[in-house]
Amino acid sequence: MSSSSFDKFVLGALVGGVLGAIIGILTAPRSGRETRELLSSEVKGRYDESMDVLKRNVDESVDRVKHTYDRSVDRVQQELTQLKDKAESLSKELEQVGREAVQKLKPRKEDAPSAEKAKPVETAG
């Protein structure tokens, strides 16, 4: 039985019990004062039972919400950690690629014009 069906069953049983008790009390051969006292006592008892069931259901619902919240927070923290690790890894990769590109762009010593090659040619004149 699902929680919702169980809740409906309990509520129905309580309402049925209260109605049965009221009918039984009202049809019993007692004085008006005795009937009112008995009815008041019975209603108070059923009210207390109903409040206990309600409090228990609210407590269970709050616990389920807290558990779901905690699981969601854990999941989000795991995802953030993974994203942070991935970002750090990509940053390191990008830094390495940048260094390699800079190295390729730097003139090599053998490619640099030597002093003799760079000497201006003098023209007579």
ZANU-257302 format. One record per residue: residue in three letters; x, y, z of N, C-alpha, C, O in turn. Coordinates in pm, whole numbers, plus 50000, padded with zeros to 5 digits. Layout:
residues N
alaXYZXYZXYZXYZ
...
END
This chain:
residues 125
met500854988350000500005000050000500905012350000501835013450080
ser500625021549911501455033549904501155042550023500145040950091
ser502045052050046501905061150160500595068850150499915070650251
ser500245073450031499025081150013497795072550041496845077150106
ser497795060149994496675051050018496585047850167495485047050222
phe497715045950231497725043050373497185054850452496405053050546
asp497585066850415497075078750482495565079850469494875083050566
lys495065077050350493615077550328492915066850411491845069250468
phe493515055050419492925044250498492855048250645491825046450710
val493955053550698493995057550839492965068450865492235067950964
leu492905078350778491925089050794490505083450792489665087350874
gly490245074550699488915068450691488585060350815487455060850864
ala489565052950866489345044950987489065054151106488185051251188
leu489795065151116489565074451227488185080951217487465081751317
val487815085451099486505091851081485405081651109484405084751175
gly485575069551058484585059051083484485055751231483385053751283
gly485615055151297485605052451441484905063351519484125060451610
val485175075751484484545086951553483045086751530482265088251624
leu482635084951405481195084551376480505072951447479405074451501
gly481155061351448480585049751517480455052251666479445048651727
ala481475058351724481425061251867480315071151899479595069651997
ile480185081351815479155091551839477755085251829476895087851913
ile477555077251728476245070851712475965061451829474855061051881
gly477005053951870476825044851983476505052352112475655048052190
ile477165063352133476945071252254475555077652253474845077652353
leu475185082952138473895089752129472715080152143471655084052192
thr472875067952101471765058252109471775050252238470845042552263
ala472805051652320472865044152447471925050552549471725062652550
pro471345042252635470405047652736471155053952855471405047352955
arg471505066752842472185074252948471515087752961470715091852876
ser471845094353068471325107953087472055117352991473115113752938
gly471525128952969472135138852880473525142852927474435144152846
arg473675144653057474965148653113475995137653092477125140553051
glu475645125253119476575113953100476945112652953478105110152919
thr475965114252868476205113152723477165124052677478085121352600
arg476955136252722477845147252683479265144952733480225147152660
glu479405140552856480735137852912481435126652834482615127652798
leu480685115952808481245104752733481605109052592482665105352540
leu480735116752529480985121652394482205130752392483055129652304
ser482305139652489483455148652497484745140752514485755143652449
ser484715130952601485895122552625486295114952499487465114152464
glu485295109552432485565101652310486125110652199487095106852132
val485545122252181486015131452077487445135852109488275136452019
lys487735138952235489075142952273490075131752245491165134352194
gly489725119552278490615108152252490875106352103492015104252062
arg489825107252022489985105851878490785117451820491585115651728
tyr490565129351874491315140951829492805138951858493655141451772
asp493115134451978494505132052015495145121551923496285123151880
glu494395110851893494915100551801495175106551663496205103951601
ser494225114551615494375120651483495585129951479496315130151380
met495795137451584496935146551590498245138651592499225142751531
asp498255127351662499455118951664499785113751524500945114051481
val498745109051453498955104051317499425115451227500345113651147
leu498805126851239499185138451158500625142551185501395145051093
lys500995143251313502365147051349503355136851294504405140651242
arg503035124151305503925113751253504085115051101505195113851049
asn502995117551031503065119150885503875131550846504645131150751
val503685142450920504445154650891505935152050916506775156050835
asp506255145551027507655142551059508285133850950509425136250908
glu507555123750904508065115050798508285122950668509275120950598
ser507355131850638507485139850516508685149250526509435150850430
val508875155350641510025164250661511325156350647512275161150585
asp511365144250703512565135950691512845132550545514005132650502
arg511795129350468511995126150326512525138350250513415137050166
val511985150050280512455162350213513915165050248514705168450161
lys514265163550376515655165750419516585155950348517655159850302
his516185143450340517025133250275517215136650127518335135850075
thr516135140450060516225144249919517115156449902517925156849809
tyr516985166149988517815178249983519295174550001520145179049924
asp519595166450101520975162450127521575155150008522715157549969
arg520795146049949521295138749830521545148349716522535146949644
ser520665158149698520835167849589522075176349612522825179049518
val522295180649734523475188649764524745180549737525705185549679
asp524735167849779525905159249754526165157949604527315158649559
arg525105155949527525255154449382525815167149319526705166449234
val525305178549362525785191349307527255193449344528035198049260
gln527635190149467529035191649509529945182549426531045186649388
gln529505170349398530305161249314530465166849174531555166649118
glu529375171949118529435177748984530375189848980531155191348886
leu530295198249082531175209949087532645205849097533505211949035
thr532915195649177534285190749189534785185549055535915188249016
gln533955178048985534345172748854534575184148755535545183948679
leu533695194148757533875205548666535145213348699535855217648608
lys535435215048827536655221948867537885214348820538825220348767
asp537885201148838539015192948794539175193848642540295194848592
lys538075193348570538115194148424538655207848381539455208748288
ala538195218448448538665231948414540165233348440540875239448359
glu540645227848550542085228448580542875220748475543935225248431
ser542365209248436543045201048335543105208448201544135208748134
leu541975214348162541935221848035542845234048041543475237647942
ser542905240348157543775251948173545235248048154545995255148088
lys545625236848211547015232048197547305228348052548385231348000
glu546335221947987546515218347846546685230947761547555231647675
leu545835240747786545885253147710547215260547734547795266247641
glu547675260347856548965266547887550085259647811550975266347757
gln550065246447806551095238847734551045241747584552075243747520
val549835242047529549685245147386550215259247358550875261447256
gly549925268647446550415282347428551935282847432552545289747350
arg552555275847524554025275647532554625269547406555625274547353
glu554015258747359554515252547236554395262047118555295262647034
ala553295269447111553095278947001554125290047009554665294246906
val554405294947128555405305447145556775300247103557525307347037
gln557095288047140558385282247102558515281146951559585283346896
lys557435277746884557475276546738557665290146671558275291146564
leu557155300446734557255313746676558595320446703558975329546629
lys559305316346807560615322246837561585318246727561615306746685
pro562375327846683563365324346579564435315346641564925317646751
arg564785305246566565845296446611567185302746580567275311446492
lys568225298646649569555304446626570025301746485570635310446422
glu569755289846434570225286846298569425294346192569905296446080
asp568195298546229567385306146134567685321046141567335328446049
ala568315325546248568575339846265569645344146167570605336846144
pro569495355846110570515360646017571815363146093571825369346199
ser572875358146036574175360046101574625374346077574075381545994
ala575635378346151576125392046141576665394846002576525405945952
glu577285384745937577835386945803576725388645701576815397045611
lys575675380645716574565381545622573835394745640573295400445544
ala573815399545759573045411545789573845424145758573305435145765
lys575145422645725575985434345698575485441345572575295434945469
pro575285454345580574805461345460575875461545353577075462445380
val575425460645237576335460545123576655475145090575775483645075
glu577995477645081578385491345053578515492844901579045484144832
thr578055503544856578125506244711579125517544689579235526744770
ala579815516644583580795527144551580065538944493579225537844403
gly580405548944543579785559344479579595572144525579015580444455
END
